[in-house]
């Protein structure tokens, strides 16, 4: 990561989440793999004390959490970055993505584990040890962006036996209609990435 760190970076005991979290906040997490590259993946943050997240299946994120015990949680405003992280393999030399508006380096601790249908899951506590706001933006509400997020969730479940494929495809068609009506160029490109990276 570049040494040109933002002035409002916090570390150690002063480190905190750069925004108040509620419900489930979508993020992208990067974790260091055995090849020395940072793997980017989607991660839902469950508000609470501590903030928690679940990994599903034998993913790179799960394995890297176990091996490294940490990662970089990032808040991104680019739907293409979200689609790529959610549905494809993205590896980078730098842990912080260019699309990150803020990031938090967290330590992770496994809290629980189980199986849902045929999929193993693990629950993790995420505790900030370093954070920074990269740039401040004026929040806007884009229905197309939300539809891309929903499309990534539906597409990721298409080949999972516990889900109804017809229902998922109906949801994807609904998301595509919203992106077409309410999304911009990046949302449309992101939806195409969802198609490319999945069985849709």
N, C-alpha and C positions, 0 to 999 in steps of 0.2 A: 504494500500500500504506500502511496506517496507520503513524503514527510510534510507536504503542504497541508497540514491539518487545519480544520476550521477553528476559529477563535473560540467558539462556544462548545468545544468538546469537553466532556467530563470524564473522569477516570476514578477507579477505586471506589471508596466509600461514597463519593459524591455522584457516582454514575447513576443515571435513572433513565426511564423511558422518555423519549423526547415529546411524547403526546399522551394524553389520558386515553386509556383503552377501555372499551365497553363491548359487551357481547363477544363476537368472534371477529377479529380484525385480520384481513388478508395481508400477508407479507411474503417476501422472498427471503429465504435463508441461504447463506453460503457456508459450506463446511469443507474443511481441508481433507482431500483424499490422499490415499497412499502414493499416488503419482505426483504429488506436490501441487496439484491444481485444485482450485476452489469450485466445488459443485454447487450450482444454483438450483433451488427447488422451492415450490410453493409451500407455505406453512401458515396454518390458521392459528392465531394467537387468542387464547381464551383469557379474558380479563379476570383478574383476581390477585391475591397476594399469597404465593407468587403467581405471575403469569405462567400459564401452562400451554403445552401444545402436544399433539399426537402425531406420531409417525405410523404409517400404515404399510405393512408388508416389509420385506427385506430390502429396503431402499438404501441408496448411498447415504442419504441424510442419517438414517438410523445407524448404519455402520460407522459413519464418521463421528456421530455423537458419542458412540461407545468408545471409539479409539481416541478421539481428541478431547472430548469433554467440553467442547465449546463450538460456537459458530457466530456468524454475523447476521443478525436479523435486520432486514432493510424494508423501508417504506418506499415504494416506487409509484410513479405516476404515468408509466408507459404500459398500455395494455399488451403490447407485443412482448415486452419483457415478462409480464405475468404469464402469458400463454406459453412462451418458450420454457419458462421455469417449471410450469405445472405439468407439461406434457412431453418434454423432450430432455435430452441430456445436454446441459449447458455447463461447460468448464471454463474457468477464467484463471489468469495469473494473479489477479488482484481480488481480494475478498469483497471489496465494495464496488457495486455495479455503477455504471455511468448514470443509470436511470434513478438511482437512490436519492431521495430528497432528505433522508435521515437514516442513520444506521445505529445499531446497538450491538456491541460484542457481548455475548452472554456466555456464562457457564451453564451447563445443563446437568440435571440430575434425574435419573429415572425414578418415577414415583410409583408406577403401576404398569401392568401388562395384562393382555388378555387376547381373546379371539372373538371376532364378530363375523358370524358365518364361517367362511373359510379363510378369512384374513386376520393375521396376527397384528396387534397394535401395541404400541408402548406410549405411555404418557410421561412427559418430561416437565420439570420445573425449569424455567428460564430466568436467570438472575443477571442483571446488567453489571458489567465491570468496566465498560467504556462506551461512550455514546457521543454522537455529534449530529447536528443539523447541518446538512450540506447547503441547502437553499430553502428559503421560505417561499411558498407559493400561495396565491389566492385560491381558496378551495372553490371548486365548481362541481356541480352534480351532473354527471353525464350518464344517462341511462344506458348508452352503448357500452361504456366501460363496465358497468355492473353486469350487463348481459354477457360480456366476454368472460368475466369471472365465473358466472353461473355455467357457461358453456364448458369451461375447463373442468368443472366438477362433474358435469354430466358425461363428458367425453372420457374422463379418466375411469368411469365406472362401466363403460360399454361392454367390456369383456370380463366383467366380474359376475360370476354366476348368481350371486345373491340379489342382483338388480334386474328389473324388467327392461329388456332392451327396447321394446316398442315405446315404453313410457319415456325412456331416456332420449330416444330419437325425436319424439314429439317435443320434449323440452329443448333440444338443440334447435329444432326448426323454429320454435318460439323465440329463442335467443337470437337467431339469425335475423328474424323479422325486426326485432328491436334494434339491432345493430344497423340494419339497412335504413330504418326510419330515423333513428336518433343518434347514431354514432358518426364519428368523423373518419378521416383516412386511416389513422392508427388503429382505431377499433375494427375497421374492415380488414386491415392487414392482419390484425391479431386473430380475427375469426378464421381467416384463411390458414393461419398457423395451426389453429385448433384442428382444422380439417386435415392438414398435412401430418400432424403428429399423432393422430388417433385413428380409430377404426370407423369414424363417422363417414 
